[in-house]
Amino acid sequence: MSVRNMNGDPSIWETLGWADLSSQEKEMWTALGWSQQVWDTQENVPATAAMEWKNLNDSQQSAAEALGFTKELWDGYEDQ
């Protein structure tokens, strides 16, 4: 599997464990600072999780876009 279509609903990522992610999805989340331990424990989440889109660097924005995020989705979504 490549990168799944979240269909505008970022909460899909919260329903998945690291083992459920494709290698491409893991690569994109890793670019955003996530690792298996952080993903599965939700402890010490990366700073990018709280950053506004404009504060992400170009590679982080590209990774987020590859995961299906837009500026509006990224800035408007709060993790549950």
mmCIF file of the N, C-alpha and C atoms, coordinates in Angstrom:
data_MODEL
# 
_entry.id   MODEL 
# 
loop_
_atom_site.group_PDB 
_atom_site.id 
_atom_site.type_symbol 
_atom_site.label_atom_id 
_atom_site.label_alt_id 
_atom_site.label_comp_id 
_atom_site.label_asym_id 
_atom_site.label_entity_id 
_atom_site.label_seq_id 
_atom_site.pdbx_PDB_ins_code 
_atom_site.Cartn_x 
_atom_site.Cartn_y 
_atom_site.Cartn_z 
_atom_site.occupancy 
_atom_site.B_iso_or_equiv 
_atom_site.pdbx_formal_charge 
_atom_site.auth_seq_id 
_atom_site.auth_comp_id 
_atom_site.auth_asym_id 
_atom_site.auth_atom_id 
_atom_site.pdbx_PDB_model_num 
ATOM 1   N N  . MET A 1 1  ? 0.843   -1.173 0.000  1.00 0.00 ? 1  MET A N  1 
ATOM 2   C CA . MET A 1 1  ? 0.000   0.000  0.000  1.00 0.00 ? 1  MET A CA 1 
ATOM 3   C C  . MET A 1 1  ? 0.891   1.239  0.000  1.00 0.00 ? 1  MET A C  1 
ATOM 4   N N  . SER A 1 2  ? 0.436   2.248  -0.685 1.00 0.00 ? 2  SER A N  1 
ATOM 5   C CA . SER A 1 2  ? 1.149   3.518  -0.669 1.00 0.00 ? 2  SER A CA 1 
ATOM 6   C C  . SER A 1 2  ? 0.525   4.383  0.432  1.00 0.00 ? 2  SER A C  1 
ATOM 7   N N  . VAL A 1 3  ? 0.317   5.639  0.158  1.00 0.00 ? 3  VAL A N  1 
ATOM 8   C CA . VAL A 1 3  ? -0.274  6.531  1.151  1.00 0.00 ? 3  VAL A CA 1 
ATOM 9   C C  . VAL A 1 3  ? -1.784  6.519  0.985  1.00 0.00 ? 3  VAL A C  1 
ATOM 10  N N  . ARG A 1 4  ? -2.478  6.228  2.060  1.00 0.00 ? 4  ARG A N  1 
ATOM 11  C CA . ARG A 1 4  ? -3.948  6.145  1.987  1.00 0.00 ? 4  ARG A CA 1 
ATOM 12  C C  . ARG A 1 4  ? -4.559  7.531  1.843  1.00 0.00 ? 4  ARG A C  1 
ATOM 13  N N  . ASN A 1 5  ? -5.753  7.575  1.315  1.00 0.00 ? 5  ASN A N  1 
ATOM 14  C CA . ASN A 1 5  ? -6.494  8.822  1.161  1.00 0.00 ? 5  ASN A CA 1 
ATOM 15  C C  . ASN A 1 5  ? -7.299  9.046  2.429  1.00 0.00 ? 5  ASN A C  1 
ATOM 16  N N  . MET A 1 6  ? -6.997  10.101 3.132  1.00 0.00 ? 6  MET A N  1 
ATOM 17  C CA . MET A 1 6  ? -7.717  10.361 4.373  1.00 0.00 ? 6  MET A CA 1 
ATOM 18  C C  . MET A 1 6  ? -9.047  11.066 4.122  1.00 0.00 ? 6  MET A C  1 
ATOM 19  N N  . ASN A 1 7  ? -9.344  11.373 2.859  1.00 0.00 ? 7  ASN A N  1 
ATOM 20  C CA . ASN A 1 7  ? -10.629 11.963 2.482  1.00 0.00 ? 7  ASN A CA 1 
ATOM 21  C C  . ASN A 1 7  ? -11.004 13.176 3.332  1.00 0.00 ? 7  ASN A C  1 
ATOM 22  N N  . GLY A 1 8  ? -10.017 14.018 3.619  1.00 0.00 ? 8  GLY A N  1 
ATOM 23  C CA . GLY A 1 8  ? -10.271 15.249 4.366  1.00 0.00 ? 8  GLY A CA 1 
ATOM 24  C C  . GLY A 1 8  ? -10.502 15.053 5.848  1.00 0.00 ? 8  GLY A C  1 
ATOM 25  N N  . ASP A 1 9  ? -10.278 13.832 6.360  1.00 0.00 ? 9  ASP A N  1 
ATOM 26  C CA . ASP A 1 9  ? -10.512 13.550 7.772  1.00 0.00 ? 9  ASP A CA 1 
ATOM 27  C C  . ASP A 1 9  ? -9.215  13.103 8.437  1.00 0.00 ? 9  ASP A C  1 
ATOM 28  N N  . PRO A 1 10 ? -8.459  14.059 9.011  1.00 0.00 ? 10 PRO A N  1 
ATOM 29  C CA . PRO A 1 10 ? -7.186  13.721 9.631  1.00 0.00 ? 10 PRO A CA 1 
ATOM 30  C C  . PRO A 1 10 ? -7.295  12.753 10.806 1.00 0.00 ? 10 PRO A C  1 
ATOM 31  N N  . SER A 1 11 ? -8.472  12.583 11.374 1.00 0.00 ? 11 SER A N  1 
ATOM 32  C CA . SER A 1 11 ? -8.605  11.689 12.530 1.00 0.00 ? 11 SER A CA 1 
ATOM 33  C C  . SER A 1 11 ? -8.335  10.238 12.159 1.00 0.00 ? 11 SER A C  1 
ATOM 34  N N  . ILE A 1 12 ? -8.310  9.919  10.869 1.00 0.00 ? 12 ILE A N  1 
ATOM 35  C CA . ILE A 1 12 ? -7.988  8.553  10.448 1.00 0.00 ? 12 ILE A CA 1 
ATOM 36  C C  . ILE A 1 12 ? -6.645  8.118  11.012 1.00 0.00 ? 12 ILE A C  1 
ATOM 37  N N  . TRP A 1 13 ? -5.700  9.041  11.099 1.00 0.00 ? 13 TRP A N  1 
ATOM 38  C CA . TRP A 1 13 ? -4.364  8.695  11.570 1.00 0.00 ? 13 TRP A CA 1 
ATOM 39  C C  . TRP A 1 13 ? -4.383  8.265  13.029 1.00 0.00 ? 13 TRP A C  1 
ATOM 40  N N  . GLU A 1 14 ? -5.332  8.780  13.800 1.00 0.00 ? 14 GLU A N  1 
ATOM 41  C CA . GLU A 1 14 ? -5.416  8.438  15.217 1.00 0.00 ? 14 GLU A CA 1 
ATOM 42  C C  . GLU A 1 14 ? -5.946  7.025  15.444 1.00 0.00 ? 14 GLU A C  1 
ATOM 43  N N  . THR A 1 15 ? -6.529  6.430  14.432 1.00 0.00 ? 15 THR A N  1 
ATOM 44  C CA . THR A 1 15 ? -7.084  5.081  14.572 1.00 0.00 ? 15 THR A CA 1 
ATOM 45  C C  . THR A 1 15 ? -6.072  4.005  14.198 1.00 0.00 ? 15 THR A C  1 
ATOM 46  N N  . LEU A 1 16 ? -4.906  4.411  13.729 1.00 0.00 ? 16 LEU A N  1 
ATOM 47  C CA . LEU A 1 16 ? -3.911  3.471  13.230 1.00 0.00 ? 16 LEU A CA 1 
ATOM 48  C C  . LEU A 1 16 ? -2.693  3.383  14.131 1.00 0.00 ? 16 LEU A C  1 
ATOM 49  N N  . GLY A 1 17 ? -2.189  2.183  14.314 1.00 0.00 ? 17 GLY A N  1 
ATOM 50  C CA . GLY A 1 17 ? -0.913  1.988  14.987 1.00 0.00 ? 17 GLY A CA 1 
ATOM 51  C C  . GLY A 1 17 ? 0.200   2.127  13.963 1.00 0.00 ? 17 GLY A C  1 
ATOM 52  N N  . TRP A 1 18 ? 1.413   2.288  14.432 1.00 0.00 ? 18 TRP A N  1 
ATOM 53  C CA . TRP A 1 18 ? 2.564   2.423  13.532 1.00 0.00 ? 18 TRP A CA 1 
ATOM 54  C C  . TRP A 1 18 ? 2.648   1.228  12.582 1.00 0.00 ? 18 TRP A C  1 
ATOM 55  N N  . ALA A 1 19 ? 2.358   0.033  13.108 1.00 0.00 ? 19 ALA A N  1 
ATOM 56  C CA . ALA A 1 19 ? 2.429   -1.190 12.298 1.00 0.00 ? 19 ALA A CA 1 
ATOM 57  C C  . ALA A 1 19 ? 1.400   -1.183 11.166 1.00 0.00 ? 19 ALA A C  1 
ATOM 58  N N  . ASP A 1 20 ? 0.343   -0.381 11.302 1.00 0.00 ? 20 ASP A N  1 
ATOM 59  C CA . ASP A 1 20 ? -0.697  -0.296 10.273 1.00 0.00 ? 20 ASP A CA 1 
ATOM 60  C C  . ASP A 1 20 ? -0.303  0.611  9.116  1.00 0.00 ? 20 ASP A C  1 
ATOM 61  N N  . LEU A 1 21 ? 0.725   1.435  9.309  1.00 0.00 ? 21 LEU A N  1 
ATOM 62  C CA . LEU A 1 21 ? 1.133   2.395  8.288  1.00 0.00 ? 21 LEU A CA 1 
ATOM 63  C C  . LEU A 1 21 ? 1.979   1.717  7.217  1.00 0.00 ? 21 LEU A C  1 
ATOM 64  N N  . SER A 1 22 ? 1.825   2.182  5.997  1.00 0.00 ? 22 SER A N  1 
ATOM 65  C CA . SER A 1 22 ? 2.680   1.695  4.914  1.00 0.00 ? 22 SER A CA 1 
ATOM 66  C C  . SER A 1 22 ? 4.083   2.267  5.091  1.00 0.00 ? 22 SER A C  1 
ATOM 67  N N  . SER A 1 23 ? 5.039   1.718  4.383  1.00 0.00 ? 23 SER A N  1 
ATOM 68  C CA . SER A 1 23 ? 6.405   2.237  4.496  1.00 0.00 ? 23 SER A CA 1 
ATOM 69  C C  . SER A 1 23 ? 6.466   3.693  4.034  1.00 0.00 ? 23 SER A C  1 
ATOM 70  N N  . GLN A 1 24 ? 5.692   4.049  3.029  1.00 0.00 ? 24 GLN A N  1 
ATOM 71  C CA . GLN A 1 24 ? 5.671   5.445  2.570  1.00 0.00 ? 24 GLN A CA 1 
ATOM 72  C C  . GLN A 1 24 ? 5.058   6.360  3.628  1.00 0.00 ? 24 GLN A C  1 
ATOM 73  N N  . GLU A 1 25 ? 3.998   5.908  4.270  1.00 0.00 ? 25 GLU A N  1 
ATOM 74  C CA . GLU A 1 25 ? 3.383   6.719  5.324  1.00 0.00 ? 25 GLU A CA 1 
ATOM 75  C C  . GLU A 1 25 ? 4.357   6.895  6.487  1.00 0.00 ? 25 GLU A C  1 
ATOM 76  N N  . LYS A 1 26 ? 5.052   5.833  6.864  1.00 0.00 ? 26 LYS A N  1 
ATOM 77  C CA . LYS A 1 26 ? 6.046   5.935  7.938  1.00 0.00 ? 26 LYS A CA 1 
ATOM 78  C C  . LYS A 1 26 ? 7.135   6.941  7.567  1.00 0.00 ? 26 LYS A C  1 
ATOM 79  N N  . GLU A 1 27 ? 7.548   6.916  6.317  1.00 0.00 ? 27 GLU A N  1 
ATOM 80  C CA . GLU A 1 27 ? 8.574   7.852  5.849  1.00 0.00 ? 27 GLU A CA 1 
ATOM 81  C C  . GLU A 1 27 ? 8.094   9.296  6.000  1.00 0.00 ? 27 GLU A C  1 
ATOM 82  N N  . MET A 1 28 ? 6.850   9.558  5.618  1.00 0.00 ? 28 MET A N  1 
ATOM 83  C CA . MET A 1 28 ? 6.304   10.920 5.715  1.00 0.00 ? 28 MET A CA 1 
ATOM 84  C C  . MET A 1 28 ? 6.154   11.348 7.174  1.00 0.00 ? 28 MET A C  1 
ATOM 85  N N  . TRP A 1 29 ? 5.646   10.453 8.012  1.00 0.00 ? 29 TRP A N  1 
ATOM 86  C CA . TRP A 1 29 ? 5.494   10.802 9.425  1.00 0.00 ? 29 TRP A CA 1 
ATOM 87  C C  . TRP A 1 29 ? 6.850   10.980 10.096 1.00 0.00 ? 29 TRP A C  1 
ATOM 88  N N  . THR A 1 30 ? 7.843   10.188 9.682  1.00 0.00 ? 30 THR A N  1 
ATOM 89  C CA . THR A 1 30 ? 9.193   10.342 10.220 1.00 0.00 ? 30 THR A CA 1 
ATOM 90  C C  . THR A 1 30 ? 9.746   11.721 9.857  1.00 0.00 ? 30 THR A C  1 
ATOM 91  N N  . ALA A 1 31 ? 9.462   12.187 8.646  1.00 0.00 ? 31 ALA A N  1 
ATOM 92  C CA . ALA A 1 31 ? 9.899   13.530 8.231  1.00 0.00 ? 31 ALA A CA 1 
ATOM 93  C C  . ALA A 1 31 ? 9.262   14.608 9.104  1.00 0.00 ? 31 ALA A C  1 
ATOM 94  N N  . LEU A 1 32 ? 8.113   14.275 9.690  1.00 0.00 ? 32 LEU A N  1 
ATOM 95  C CA . LEU A 1 32 ? 7.426   15.208 10.580 1.00 0.00 ? 32 LEU A CA 1 
ATOM 96  C C  . LEU A 1 32 ? 7.811   14.997 12.044 1.00 0.00 ? 32 LEU A C  1 
ATOM 97  N N  . GLY A 1 33 ? 8.803   14.128 12.271 1.00 0.00 ? 33 GLY A N  1 
ATOM 98  C CA . GLY A 1 33 ? 9.345   13.958 13.610 1.00 0.00 ? 33 GLY A CA 1 
ATOM 99  C C  . GLY A 1 33 ? 8.814   12.778 14.401 1.00 0.00 ? 33 GLY A C  1 
ATOM 100 N N  . TRP A 1 34 ? 7.963   11.965 13.795 1.00 0.00 ? 34 TRP A N  1 
ATOM 101 C CA . TRP A 1 34 ? 7.376   10.832 14.500 1.00 0.00 ? 34 TRP A CA 1 
ATOM 102 C C  . TRP A 1 34 ? 8.255   9.595  14.368 1.00 0.00 ? 34 TRP A C  1 
ATOM 103 N N  . SER A 1 35 ? 8.165   8.723  15.345 1.00 0.00 ? 35 SER A N  1 
ATOM 104 C CA . SER A 1 35 ? 8.828   7.419  15.328 1.00 0.00 ? 35 SER A CA 1 
ATOM 105 C C  . SER A 1 35 ? 7.797   6.400  15.818 1.00 0.00 ? 35 SER A C  1 
ATOM 106 N N  . GLN A 1 36 ? 8.141   5.138  15.728 1.00 0.00 ? 36 GLN A N  1 
ATOM 107 C CA . GLN A 1 36 ? 7.211   4.109  16.184 1.00 0.00 ? 36 GLN A CA 1 
ATOM 108 C C  . GLN A 1 36 ? 6.857   4.292  17.657 1.00 0.00 ? 36 GLN A C  1 
ATOM 109 N N  . GLN A 1 37 ? 7.862   4.525  18.489 1.00 0.00 ? 37 GLN A N  1 
ATOM 110 C CA . GLN A 1 37 ? 7.603   4.668  19.917 1.00 0.00 ? 37 GLN A CA 1 
ATOM 111 C C  . GLN A 1 37 ? 6.704   5.873  20.205 1.00 0.00 ? 37 GLN A C  1 
ATOM 112 N N  . VAL A 1 38 ? 7.011   6.986  19.587 1.00 0.00 ? 38 VAL A N  1 
ATOM 113 C CA . VAL A 1 38 ? 6.214   8.198  19.825 1.00 0.00 ? 38 VAL A CA 1 
ATOM 114 C C  . VAL A 1 38 ? 4.792   8.001  19.312 1.00 0.00 ? 38 VAL A C  1 
ATOM 115 N N  . TRP A 1 39 ? 4.659   7.417  18.136 1.00 0.00 ? 39 TRP A N  1 
ATOM 116 C CA . TRP A 1 39 ? 3.336   7.198  17.533 1.00 0.00 ? 39 TRP A CA 1 
ATOM 117 C C  . TRP A 1 39 ? 2.479   6.308  18.428 1.00 0.00 ? 39 TRP A C  1 
ATOM 118 N N  . ASP A 1 40 ? 3.066   5.195  18.848 1.00 0.00 ? 40 ASP A N  1 
ATOM 119 C CA . ASP A 1 40 ? 2.281   4.216  19.598 1.00 0.00 ? 40 ASP A CA 1 
ATOM 120 C C  . ASP A 1 40 ? 2.020   4.614  21.044 1.00 0.00 ? 40 ASP A C  1 
ATOM 121 N N  . THR A 1 41 ? 2.904   5.412  21.640 1.00 0.00 ? 41 THR A N  1 
ATOM 122 C CA . THR A 1 41 ? 2.706   5.826  23.032 1.00 0.00 ? 41 THR A CA 1 
ATOM 123 C C  . THR A 1 41 ? 2.076   7.206  23.149 1.00 0.00 ? 41 THR A C  1 
ATOM 124 N N  . GLN A 1 42 ? 2.193   8.005  22.086 1.00 0.00 ? 42 GLN A N  1 
ATOM 125 C CA . GLN A 1 42 ? 1.718   9.394  22.087 1.00 0.00 ? 42 GLN A CA 1 
ATOM 126 C C  . GLN A 1 42 ? 2.410   10.210 23.185 1.00 0.00 ? 42 GLN A C  1 
ATOM 127 N N  . GLU A 1 43 ? 3.632   9.808  23.537 1.00 0.00 ? 43 GLU A N  1 
ATOM 128 C CA . GLU A 1 43 ? 4.431   10.552 24.504 1.00 0.00 ? 43 GLU A CA 1 
ATOM 129 C C  . GLU A 1 43 ? 5.557   11.258 23.770 1.00 0.00 ? 43 GLU A C  1 
ATOM 130 N N  . ASN A 1 44 ? 5.886   12.455 24.219 1.00 0.00 ? 44 ASN A N  1 
ATOM 131 C CA . ASN A 1 44 ? 6.949   13.257 23.600 1.00 0.00 ? 44 ASN A CA 1 
ATOM 132 C C  . ASN A 1 44 ? 6.691   13.484 22.112 1.00 0.00 ? 44 ASN A C  1 
ATOM 133 N N  . VAL A 1 45 ? 5.458   13.869 21.792 1.00 0.00 ? 45 VAL A N  1 
ATOM 134 C CA . VAL A 1 45 ? 5.123   14.092 20.387 1.00 0.00 ? 45 VAL A CA 1 
ATOM 135 C C  . VAL A 1 45 ? 6.000   15.204 19.822 1.00 0.00 ? 45 VAL A C  1 
ATOM 136 N N  . PRO A 1 46 ? 6.300   15.131 18.538 1.00 0.00 ? 46 PRO A N  1 
ATOM 137 C CA . PRO A 1 46 ? 7.195   16.131 17.950 1.00 0.00 ? 46 PRO A CA 1 
ATOM 138 C C  . PRO A 1 46 ? 6.571   17.524 17.927 1.00 0.00 ? 46 PRO A C  1 
ATOM 139 N N  . ALA A 1 47 ? 7.428   18.503 17.912 1.00 0.00 ? 47 ALA A N  1 
ATOM 140 C CA . ALA A 1 47 ? 6.983   19.903 17.899 1.00 0.00 ? 47 ALA A CA 1 
ATOM 141 C C  . ALA A 1 47 ? 6.095   20.201 16.702 1.00 0.00 ? 47 ALA A C  1 
ATOM 142 N N  . THR A 1 48 ? 6.300   19.486 15.608 1.00 0.00 ? 48 THR A N  1 
ATOM 143 C CA . THR A 1 48 ? 5.494   19.748 14.414 1.00 0.00 ? 48 THR A CA 1 
ATOM 144 C C  . THR A 1 48 ? 4.008   19.535 14.665 1.00 0.00 ? 48 THR A C  1 
ATOM 145 N N  . ALA A 1 49 ? 3.666   18.692 15.626 1.00 0.00 ? 49 ALA A N  1 
ATOM 146 C CA . ALA A 1 49 ? 2.259   18.407 15.910 1.00 0.00 ? 49 ALA A CA 1 
ATOM 147 C C  . ALA A 1 49 ? 1.506   19.663 16.343 1.00 0.00 ? 49 ALA A C  1 
ATOM 148 N N  . ALA A 1 50 ? 2.213   20.608 16.941 1.00 0.00 ? 50 ALA A N  1 
ATOM 149 C CA . ALA A 1 50 ? 1.574   21.835 17.420 1.00 0.00 ? 50 ALA A CA 1 
ATOM 150 C C  . ALA A 1 50 ? 1.895   23.051 16.551 1.00 0.00 ? 50 ALA A C  1 
ATOM 151 N N  . MET A 1 51 ? 2.685   22.849 15.512 1.00 0.00 ? 51 MET A N  1 
ATOM 152 C CA . MET A 1 51 ? 3.090   23.973 14.663 1.00 0.00 ? 51 MET A CA 1 
ATOM 153 C C  . MET A 1 51 ? 2.003   24.352 13.671 1.00 0.00 ? 51 MET A C  1 
ATOM 154 N N  . GLU A 1 52 ? 1.958   25.627 13.364 1.00 0.00 ? 52 GLU A N  1 
ATOM 155 C CA . GLU A 1 52 ? 1.124   26.079 12.255 1.00 0.00 ? 52 GLU A CA 1 
ATOM 156 C C  . GLU A 1 52 ? 1.844   25.729 10.963 1.00 0.00 ? 52 GLU A C  1 
ATOM 157 N N  . TRP A 1 53 ? 1.067   25.589 9.914  1.00 0.00 ? 53 TRP A N  1 
ATOM 158 C CA . TRP A 1 53 ? 1.598   25.226 8.600  1.00 0.00 ? 53 TRP A CA 1 
ATOM 159 C C  . TRP A 1 53 ? 2.760   26.127 8.198  1.00 0.00 ? 53 TRP A C  1 
ATOM 160 N N  . LYS A 1 54 ? 2.602   27.418 8.413  1.00 0.00 ? 54 LYS A N  1 
ATOM 161 C CA . LYS A 1 54 ? 3.619   28.380 7.975  1.00 0.00 ? 54 LYS A CA 1 
ATOM 162 C C  . LYS A 1 54 ? 4.957   28.169 8.674  1.00 0.00 ? 54 LYS A C  1 
ATOM 163 N N  . ASN A 1 55 ? 4.945   27.490 9.821  1.00 0.00 ? 55 ASN A N  1 
ATOM 164 C CA . ASN A 1 55 ? 6.178   27.249 10.560 1.00 0.00 ? 55 ASN A CA 1 
ATOM 165 C C  . ASN A 1 55 ? 6.835   25.919 10.228 1.00 0.00 ? 55 ASN A C  1 
ATOM 166 N N  . LEU A 1 56 ? 6.164   25.091 9.438  1.00 0.00 ? 56 LEU A N  1 
ATOM 167 C CA . LEU A 1 56 ? 6.781   23.856 8.957  1.00 0.00 ? 56 LEU A CA 1 
ATOM 168 C C  . LEU A 1 56 ? 7.773   24.213 7.866  1.00 0.00 ? 56 LEU A C  1 
ATOM 169 N N  . ASN A 1 57 ? 8.899   23.517 7.814  1.00 0.00 ? 57 ASN A N  1 
ATOM 170 C CA . ASN A 1 57 ? 9.832   23.779 6.720  1.00 0.00 ? 57 ASN A CA 1 
ATOM 171 C C  . ASN A 1 57 ? 9.309   23.121 5.438  1.00 0.00 ? 57 ASN A C  1 
ATOM 172 N N  . ASP A 1 58 ? 9.980   23.365 4.346  1.00 0.00 ? 58 ASP A N  1 
ATOM 173 C CA . ASP A 1 58 ? 9.497   22.873 3.051  1.00 0.00 ? 58 ASP A CA 1 
ATOM 174 C C  . ASP A 1 58 ? 9.350   21.355 3.016  1.00 0.00 ? 58 ASP A C  1 
ATOM 175 N N  . SER A 1 59 ? 10.314  20.633 3.577  1.00 0.00 ? 59 SER A N  1 
ATOM 176 C CA . SER A 1 59 ? 10.223  19.169 3.541  1.00 0.00 ? 59 SER A CA 1 
ATOM 177 C C  . SER A 1 59 ? 9.097   18.670 4.448  1.00 0.00 ? 59 SER A C  1 
ATOM 178 N N  . GLN A 1 60 ? 8.860   19.351 5.546  1.00 0.00 ? 60 GLN A N  1 
ATOM 179 C CA . GLN A 1 60 ? 7.748   18.973 6.424  1.00 0.00 ? 60 GLN A CA 1 
ATOM 180 C C  . GLN A 1 60 ? 6.406   19.257 5.751  1.00 0.00 ? 60 GLN A C  1 
ATOM 181 N N  . GLN A 1 61 ? 6.298   20.385 5.074  1.00 0.00 ? 61 GLN A N  1 
ATOM 182 C CA . GLN A 1 61 ? 5.067   20.683 4.343  1.00 0.00 ? 61 GLN A CA 1 
ATOM 183 C C  . GLN A 1 61 ? 4.835   19.661 3.237  1.00 0.00 ? 61 GLN A C  1 
ATOM 184 N N  . SER A 1 62 ? 5.892   19.274 2.548  1.00 0.00 ? 62 SER A N  1 
ATOM 185 C CA . SER A 1 62 ? 5.766   18.276 1.486  1.00 0.00 ? 62 SER A CA 1 
ATOM 186 C C  . SER A 1 62 ? 5.310   16.935 2.050  1.00 0.00 ? 62 SER A C  1 
ATOM 187 N N  . ALA A 1 63 ? 5.860   16.550 3.195  1.00 0.00 ? 63 ALA A N  1 
ATOM 188 C CA . ALA A 1 63 ? 5.454   15.297 3.833  1.00 0.00 ? 63 ALA A CA 1 
ATOM 189 C C  . ALA A 1 63 ? 3.988   15.368 4.246  1.00 0.00 ? 63 ALA A C  1 
ATOM 190 N N  . ALA A 1 64 ? 3.593   16.479 4.836  1.00 0.00 ? 64 ALA A N  1 
ATOM 191 C CA . ALA A 1 64 ? 2.200   16.644 5.258  1.00 0.00 ? 64 ALA A CA 1 
ATOM 192 C C  . ALA A 1 64 ? 1.260   16.592 4.054  1.00 0.00 ? 64 ALA A C  1 
ATOM 193 N N  . GLU A 1 65 ? 1.647   17.240 2.977  1.00 0.00 ? 65 GLU A N  1 
ATOM 194 C CA . GLU A 1 65 ? 0.828   17.208 1.761  1.00 0.00 ? 65 GLU A CA 1 
ATOM 195 C C  . GLU A 1 65 ? 0.716   15.790 1.212  1.00 0.00 ? 65 GLU A C  1 
ATOM 196 N N  . ALA A 1 66 ? 1.811   15.052 1.240  1.00 0.00 ? 66 ALA A N  1 
ATOM 197 C CA . ALA A 1 66 ? 1.796   13.672 0.757  1.00 0.00 ? 66 ALA A CA 1 
ATOM 198 C C  . ALA A 1 66 ? 0.857   12.809 1.593  1.00 0.00 ? 66 ALA A C  1 
ATOM 199 N N  . LEU A 1 67 ? 0.668   13.186 2.854  1.00 0.00 ? 67 LEU A N  1 
ATOM 200 C CA . LEU A 1 67 ? -0.243  12.462 3.739  1.00 0.00 ? 67 LEU A CA 1 
ATOM 201 C C  . LEU A 1 67 ? -1.691  12.927 3.588  1.00 0.00 ? 67 LEU A C  1 
ATOM 202 N N  . GLY A 1 68 ? -1.913  13.946 2.769  1.00 0.00 ? 68 GLY A N  1 
ATOM 203 C CA . GLY A 1 68 ? -3.267  14.417 2.495  1.00 0.00 ? 68 GLY A CA 1 
ATOM 204 C C  . GLY A 1 68 ? -3.657  15.709 3.179  1.00 0.00 ? 68 GLY A C  1 
ATOM 205 N N  . PHE A 1 69 ? -2.718  16.313 3.883  1.00 0.00 ? 69 PHE A N  1 
ATOM 206 C CA . PHE A 1 69 ? -3.025  17.563 4.566  1.00 0.00 ? 69 PHE A CA 1 
ATOM 207 C C  . PHE A 1 69 ? -2.917  18.751 3.614  1.00 0.00 ? 69 PHE A C  1 
ATOM 208 N N  . THR A 1 70 ? -3.749  19.721 3.862  1.00 0.00 ? 70 THR A N  1 
ATOM 209 C CA . THR A 1 70 ? -3.642  21.038 3.246  1.00 0.00 ? 70 THR A CA 1 
ATOM 210 C C  . THR A 1 70 ? -3.327  22.001 4.390  1.00 0.00 ? 70 THR A C  1 
ATOM 211 N N  . LYS A 1 71 ? -3.001  23.222 4.057  1.00 0.00 ? 71 LYS A N  1 
ATOM 212 C CA . LYS A 1 71 ? -2.757  24.221 5.097  1.00 0.00 ? 71 LYS A CA 1 
ATOM 213 C C  . LYS A 1 71 ? -3.970  24.322 6.016  1.00 0.00 ? 71 LYS A C  1 
ATOM 214 N N  . GLU A 1 72 ? -5.151  24.356 5.424  1.00 0.00 ? 72 GLU A N  1 
ATOM 215 C CA . GLU A 1 72 ? -6.377  24.515 6.194  1.00 0.00 ? 72 GLU A CA 1 
ATOM 216 C C  . GLU A 1 72 ? -6.622  23.322 7.118  1.00 0.00 ? 72 GLU A C  1 
ATOM 217 N N  . LEU A 1 73 ? -6.422  22.109 6.588  1.00 0.00 ? 73 LEU A N  1 
ATOM 218 C CA . LEU A 1 73 ? -6.601  20.922 7.428  1.00 0.00 ? 73 LEU A CA 1 
ATOM 219 C C  . LEU A 1 73 ? -5.577  20.884 8.555  1.00 0.00 ? 73 LEU A C  1 
ATOM 220 N N  . TRP A 1 74 ? -4.322  21.180 8.219  1.00 0.00 ? 74 TRP A N  1 
ATOM 221 C CA . TRP A 1 74 ? -3.255  21.134 9.223  1.00 0.00 ? 74 TRP A CA 1 
ATOM 222 C C  . TRP A 1 74 ? -3.520  22.142 10.342 1.00 0.00 ? 74 TRP A C  1 
ATOM 223 N N  . ASP A 1 75 ? -3.824  23.374 9.960  1.00 0.00 ? 75 ASP A N  1 
ATOM 224 C CA . ASP A 1 75 ? -4.014  24.426 10.951 1.00 0.00 ? 75 ASP A CA 1 
ATOM 225 C C  . ASP A 1 75 ? -5.328  24.286 11.720 1.00 0.00 ? 75 ASP A C  1 
ATOM 226 N N  . GLY A 1 76 ? -6.308  23.660 11.105 1.00 0.00 ? 76 GLY A N  1 
ATOM 227 C CA . GLY A 1 76 ? -7.625  23.578 11.726 1.00 0.00 ? 76 GLY A CA 1 
ATOM 228 C C  . GLY A 1 76 ? -7.878  22.328 12.526 1.00 0.00 ? 76 GLY A C  1 
ATOM 229 N N  . TYR A 1 77 ? -6.929  21.403 12.546 1.00 0.00 ? 77 TYR A N  1 
ATOM 230 C CA . TYR A 1 77 ? -7.166  20.121 13.225 1.00 0.00 ? 77 TYR A CA 1 
ATOM 231 C C  . TYR A 1 77 ? -6.445  20.073 14.562 1.00 0.00 ? 77 TYR A C  1 
ATOM 232 N N  . GLU A 1 78 ? -7.183  19.653 15.576 1.00 0.00 ? 78 GLU A N  1 
ATOM 233 C CA . GLU A 1 78 ? -6.588  19.438 16.893 1.00 0.00 ? 78 GLU A CA 1 
ATOM 234 C C  . GLU A 1 78 ? -6.638  17.953 17.183 1.00 0.00 ? 78 GLU A C  1 
ATOM 235 N N  . ASP A 1 79 ? -5.500  17.401 17.560 1.00 0.00 ? 79 ASP A N  1 
ATOM 236 C CA . ASP A 1 79 ? -5.460  15.983 17.919 1.00 0.00 ? 79 ASP A CA 1 
ATOM 237 C C  . ASP A 1 79 ? -6.426  15.717 19.058 1.00 0.00 ? 79 ASP A C  1 
ATOM 238 N N  . GLN A 1 80 ? -7.034  14.550 18.996 1.00 0.00 ? 80 GLN A N  1 
ATOM 239 C CA . GLN A 1 80 ? -7.985  14.166 20.032 1.00 0.00 ? 80 GLN A CA 1 
ATOM 240 C C  . GLN A 1 80 ? -7.285  13.477 21.169 1.00 0.00 ? 80 GLN A C  1 
# 
